[in-house]
Amino acid sequence: MLTAMAAMTQRRVLAVDDDRHLCAALGRILKDEGYGFRAAQDGPSMRRALADERFDLVILDINFPSGEDGISLARGLRTQHDLPLIMLSGKDNTIDKVVCLELGADDYVTKPFEPRELVARVRTVLRRYGRQPGSSHALPAGSGDTGEIWHFAGWQLDATTLSLVPPEGGPVRLTGQEFQLLKALVVRRGRVLSREQILDIVSHRQWTPYDRSIDVLIAKLRRKLDDHAGRSKIIRTIRGVGYTFVPRVDVSEASEDVTQGK
């Protein structure tokens, strides 16, 4: 088992490939070399992983049997995250390589590959990128559900009753999606979440450029929080990117208090 210090300095890799056997093999290879590892099988699970944890590098396959392909996922990744990227492909195709590199991929590996070659490429990309270890961490305390109450700016969000209690007055009623959205922002306080990530978390479905459901939900939450968009102090819009939760958050569970977000 990793010590706390080792876990803090361990570099973490996210592999995105629909081939579960390949992901399992990648996990064994990279874990043997001391890397943290997580696998995702499609775009939504990739975005959920990126919302939940910090990674130092992403390994992304080009081809998926359905949904978004690796090129579109790479394009979205580049616009939302500053992460080294290695693309995988079953084709030794010059055009694919050029497209991936023009999108900003740091390397391109053709399957099948030798484990030692992949590890060497991971090391080279991380070294070239100059990324400092220890950028990875799990969700803050209070990311679960049962029995937790999140306290922020005088408000309370109760996971047991799914209610929002203002500084003064009785509980404010939330719909299921409003609660899930507010919780997603609260437990990731200080992190910017894109609309794609929020929609994956709240609705478990893919986002399209014309889908404004998250913006509608944000507007409803702001009204209930008396958090007007023009002078928002709770949910801040990051133009062209997404939303972030601003206030300090404290979590209480039974009689125990845990503080997060200093």
C-alpha positions as CSV (number, residue, x, y, z in Angstrom):
1,M,0.0,0.0,0.0
2,L,1.3,3.5,-0.9
3,T,2.2,5.8,2.0
4,A,0.4,9.1,2.1
5,M,3.5,10.9,0.8
6,A,4.0,8.5,-2.0
7,A,0.3,8.9,-3.0
8,M,0.7,12.6,-3.1
9,T,3.8,12.5,-5.4
10,Q,2.5,9.6,-7.6
11,R,1.9,10.5,-11.2
12,R,-1.5,9.4,-12.4
13,V,-2.5,8.2,-15.9
14,L,-6.0,8.0,-17.4
15,A,-6.5,5.5,-20.2
16,V,-9.6,5.9,-22.4
17,D,-10.3,2.9,-24.6
18,D,-13.4,0.7,-25.1
19,D,-11.2,-2.5,-25.0
20,R,-11.4,-3.5,-21.3
21,H,-8.7,-6.1,-21.7
22,L,-6.3,-3.6,-23.1
23,C,-7.1,-1.2,-20.2
24,A,-6.5,-3.9,-17.7
25,A,-3.1,-4.7,-19.4
26,L,-2.2,-1.0,-19.4
27,G,-3.2,-0.8,-15.7
28,R,-0.9,-3.7,-14.8
29,I,2.0,-2.2,-16.9
30,L,1.8,1.3,-15.5
31,K,1.1,0.2,-11.9
32,D,4.2,-2.0,-12.0
33,E,6.1,1.1,-12.9
34,G,4.7,3.1,-10.0
35,Y,2.0,5.1,-11.7
36,G,-1.5,5.6,-10.5
37,F,-4.1,4.4,-13.1
38,R,-7.7,4.7,-14.0
39,A,-9.6,3.5,-17.1
40,A,-12.6,4.9,-19.0
41,Q,-14.4,3.3,-21.8
42,D,-16.0,6.3,-23.6
43,G,-16.4,10.1,-23.6
44,P,-18.8,10.4,-20.7
45,S,-16.8,8.2,-18.4
46,M,-13.6,10.1,-19.4
47,R,-15.2,13.4,-18.5
48,R,-16.5,12.0,-15.2
49,A,-13.0,10.8,-14.4
50,L,-11.5,14.2,-15.2
51,A,-14.1,15.9,-13.1
52,D,-13.5,13.5,-10.1
53,E,-9.7,13.4,-10.1
54,R,-6.5,15.1,-11.3
55,F,-4.3,13.3,-13.8
56,D,-0.9,13.9,-15.1
57,L,-1.4,12.3,-18.5
58,V,-4.1,10.8,-20.7
59,I,-3.8,7.9,-23.1
60,L,-6.6,8.0,-25.6
61,D,-7.7,5.6,-28.3
62,I,-8.7,7.0,-31.7
63,N,-11.5,4.5,-32.6
64,F,-14.7,3.8,-30.6
65,P,-17.5,1.6,-31.9
66,S,-20.2,4.2,-31.1
67,G,-20.6,7.7,-29.8
68,E,-17.7,10.2,-30.0
69,D,-14.5,9.1,-31.6
70,G,-11.0,9.7,-30.2
71,I,-10.4,12.8,-32.5
72,S,-13.4,14.6,-31.1
73,L,-12.5,13.6,-27.6
74,A,-9.0,14.8,-28.1
75,R,-10.3,18.1,-29.4
76,G,-12.5,18.6,-26.4
77,L,-9.8,17.5,-24.0
78,R,-7.4,20.1,-25.4
79,T,-9.9,22.9,-25.0
80,Q,-10.8,22.0,-21.4
81,H,-7.6,20.6,-19.9
82,D,-3.9,21.3,-19.9
83,L,-2.7,17.7,-19.9
84,P,-0.2,15.6,-21.9
85,L,-1.9,13.3,-24.4
86,I,-0.8,10.1,-26.0
87,M,-3.0,8.7,-28.8
88,L,-3.4,5.0,-29.5
89,S,-4.5,3.5,-32.8
90,G,-4.7,0.1,-34.5
91,K,-3.6,1.7,-37.7
92,D,-0.1,2.9,-38.7
93,N,-1.7,5.7,-40.7
94,T,0.3,8.8,-41.5
95,I,-2.9,10.9,-41.9
96,D,-4.2,9.8,-38.4
97,K,-0.8,10.7,-36.9
98,V,-0.8,14.1,-38.5
99,V,-4.3,14.9,-37.4
100,C,-3.6,13.8,-33.8
101,L,-0.4,15.8,-33.6
102,E,-2.1,18.9,-35.1
103,L,-4.8,18.6,-32.4
104,G,-2.0,18.8,-29.8
105,A,-1.3,15.2,-29.0
106,D,2.2,14.7,-27.6
107,D,2.8,11.3,-29.0
108,Y,1.1,8.5,-31.2
109,V,1.5,4.8,-30.4
110,T,0.4,2.1,-32.8
111,K,-1.2,-1.1,-31.4
112,P,0.0,-3.7,-30.7
113,F,2.8,-2.2,-28.7
114,E,5.6,-3.4,-26.4
115,P,4.9,-2.6,-22.8
116,R,8.4,-1.2,-22.3
117,E,8.0,1.1,-25.3
118,L,4.8,2.5,-23.9
119,V,6.3,3.1,-20.5
120,A,9.3,4.8,-22.2
121,R,6.9,7.1,-24.1
122,V,4.9,8.0,-21.0
123,R,8.1,8.9,-19.2
124,T,9.4,10.9,-22.2
125,V,6.1,12.9,-22.6
126,L,5.9,13.6,-18.9
127,R,9.5,14.7,-18.8
128,R,9.1,16.9,-21.9
129,Y,5.9,18.4,-20.5
130,G,7.7,19.4,-17.3
131,R,4.7,18.3,-15.2
132,Q,5.3,18.3,-11.5
133,P,4.2,15.1,-9.6
134,G,1.5,15.3,-7.0
135,S,-1.1,17.1,-9.2
136,S,-3.5,14.2,-8.6
137,H,-6.0,14.0,-5.8
138,A,-9.3,12.4,-5.2
139,L,-12.6,14.2,-4.5
140,P,-12.5,16.3,-1.4
141,A,-14.0,15.1,1.9
142,G,-17.8,15.1,1.7
143,S,-18.3,13.6,-1.8
144,G,-20.7,10.9,-0.7
145,D,-24.4,11.1,0.0
146,T,-25.8,9.5,3.2
147,G,-25.9,11.7,6.3
148,E,-23.7,14.5,5.1
149,I,-24.5,18.2,5.3
150,W,-22.5,20.8,3.3
151,H,-22.3,24.3,4.8
152,F,-21.5,27.3,2.6
153,A,-22.1,31.1,2.8
154,G,-24.7,30.5,5.5
155,W,-26.6,27.9,3.5
156,Q,-26.9,24.1,4.2
157,L,-27.3,21.4,1.6
158,D,-28.6,18.2,3.2
159,A,-27.9,14.9,1.4
160,T,-30.3,13.0,3.6
161,T,-33.4,15.1,2.9
162,L,-32.2,16.5,-0.4
163,S,-33.0,20.0,0.9
164,L,-31.4,23.4,0.7
165,V,-31.7,25.5,3.9
166,P,-31.1,29.3,3.6
167,P,-29.4,31.4,6.3
168,E,-32.9,32.5,7.4
169,G,-36.2,30.8,6.8
170,G,-37.4,27.3,5.9
171,P,-35.9,24.8,3.5
172,V,-35.9,25.5,-0.2
173,R,-37.3,22.7,-2.4
174,L,-34.9,21.3,-5.0
175,T,-35.7,18.9,-7.8
176,G,-33.5,15.8,-8.1
177,Q,-31.4,17.3,-10.9
178,E,-31.0,20.6,-9.1
179,F,-29.7,18.8,-6.0
180,Q,-27.3,16.6,-8.1
181,L,-26.0,19.7,-9.9
182,L,-25.5,21.7,-6.7
183,K,-23.8,18.7,-5.0
184,A,-21.5,18.2,-8.1
185,L,-20.4,21.8,-7.8
186,V,-20.1,21.9,-4.0
187,V,-18.0,18.7,-3.6
188,R,-15.6,20.0,-6.4
189,R,-15.4,23.5,-4.9
190,G,-12.8,25.6,-6.6
191,R,-12.6,23.4,-9.7
192,V,-14.0,24.5,-13.1
193,L,-16.5,22.0,-14.5
194,S,-17.5,22.2,-18.2
195,R,-21.0,21.7,-19.3
196,E,-20.1,18.3,-20.7
197,Q,-18.7,17.2,-17.3
198,I,-21.7,18.5,-15.4
199,L,-24.2,16.8,-17.8
200,D,-22.3,13.5,-17.5
201,I,-22.5,13.7,-13.7
202,V,-26.1,14.9,-13.4
203,S,-27.8,13.1,-16.3
204,H,-25.3,10.5,-17.4
205,R,-25.7,11.3,-21.0
206,Q,-23.7,13.0,-23.7
207,W,-23.7,16.7,-24.4
208,T,-24.3,18.4,-27.7
209,P,-23.3,21.9,-28.7
210,Y,-27.0,22.9,-28.7
211,D,-27.8,21.4,-25.3
212,R,-28.5,24.3,-22.9
213,S,-30.1,22.2,-20.1
214,I,-27.2,22.8,-17.8
215,D,-27.5,26.6,-18.3
216,V,-31.2,26.4,-17.5
217,L,-30.5,24.4,-14.3
218,I,-27.8,26.8,-13.3
219,A,-30.2,29.7,-13.7
220,K,-32.8,28.0,-11.6
221,L,-30.3,27.3,-8.8
222,R,-29.1,30.9,-8.8
223,R,-32.6,32.1,-8.3
224,K,-33.1,29.8,-5.4
225,L,-29.7,30.8,-3.9
226,D,-30.5,34.5,-4.6
227,D,-27.2,34.4,-6.5
228,H,-27.7,36.7,-9.5
229,A,-25.5,36.0,-12.5
230,G,-24.3,39.6,-12.9
231,R,-22.9,39.6,-9.3
232,S,-22.6,36.0,-8.5
233,K,-20.8,35.1,-5.2
234,I,-21.7,31.4,-5.2
235,I,-21.8,29.9,-8.7
236,R,-19.4,31.7,-11.0
237,T,-19.5,31.5,-14.8
238,I,-16.1,30.9,-16.4
239,R,-16.7,32.3,-19.9
240,G,-16.2,29.8,-22.7
241,V,-15.4,27.0,-20.2
242,G,-18.1,26.3,-17.6
243,Y,-18.9,26.9,-13.9
244,T,-17.1,26.8,-10.6
245,F,-18.3,26.9,-7.0
246,V,-16.8,29.8,-5.1
247,P,-17.5,29.8,-1.3
248,R,-15.7,27.9,1.3
249,V,-17.4,24.6,2.1
250,D,-17.6,22.7,5.5
251,V,-19.0,19.2,5.8
252,S,-20.7,17.8,8.8
253,E,-21.6,14.2,9.4
254,A,-23.3,13.2,12.6
255,S,-21.3,15.2,15.3
256,E,-18.1,15.3,13.3
257,D,-17.1,18.3,11.3
258,V,-14.6,18.2,8.4
259,T,-13.4,21.4,6.8
260,Q,-12.5,21.6,3.1
261,G,-11.5,24.5,0.8
262,K,-9.4,26.9,2.8
